[in-house]
Amino acid sequence: MSIARIVPYLSFQGNAEEALHFYAEVFGGDVVELRRYEDMPGAQIPEHYRTKVLHARLKLGDAWLFISDVFPRDGVLPERSAVSLMVEFSAESEMDAVYTRLVKEAKVHMPLQKTFWGAKYAKLTDQFGITWDLNCQL
């Protein structure tokens, strides 16, 4: 088996575009694709959902995030729990800057601090319900 990469695909309940632009700003990423439900030929989409995000790709250096709003007929998303996104930084200053932007309106589980395992680390859940682990080996 040859897996090229595993890409986190984040689904949202109608606020995917807000999350997409927030993450682009936080991580300094580039939105390289943004498709809306209204772009889907022949789809029966409720009028209020036509401009929601069908699929978006956010390039973050060598990494990717895929983002969408959950399809209306699929209902409400379950509460997130078992998965967090681990971001490994090679520069402490970059991690500090990302943490400062990401922590706004977030629930902090472990504030940014030096750890016994020789890294600087933080864990938080952002305003969109996504849990992030930030780590930089010192």
C-alpha positions, 0 to 999 in steps of 0.5 A: 500500500502506498498512501500519499498523505492523510488529510484532515477533512473538517465539517461544519454546521453552516460556518465553514467559510468563516472557519476557512478564512480564520485558519488561513489567517491563523496559519498563514495558509492559502485557500486554493479551492472554494466550491459552493453547494450552488456549483453542484449541477442538478442538486436539490439544495435549500435556498438558504444553503446554496452559498455554503461551502461544498468543498474547500482546500487550504494549503498550509506549507506542505500540509492541507486542510479540507473544509466543508459545511455538512450537507443539509440532509445529513443533519446535525454533526455529532459533538467532536471528541476523539480527534485533535489536530497536532501541529508540529512547529520547527520554529518556536516564534511561529508557534507563539504567533499561531497560538496568539491568533488561535487562542482568541475565543478558544477553550484552553486545555493546557496553556502554551508552556515548556514541558518535561519532554523538551518541547513547548506545547499547548492544547486548546479547542477553538471557537469552531469546536476543533481541538488543536495540539501545538508542539515545538521541540526545543 
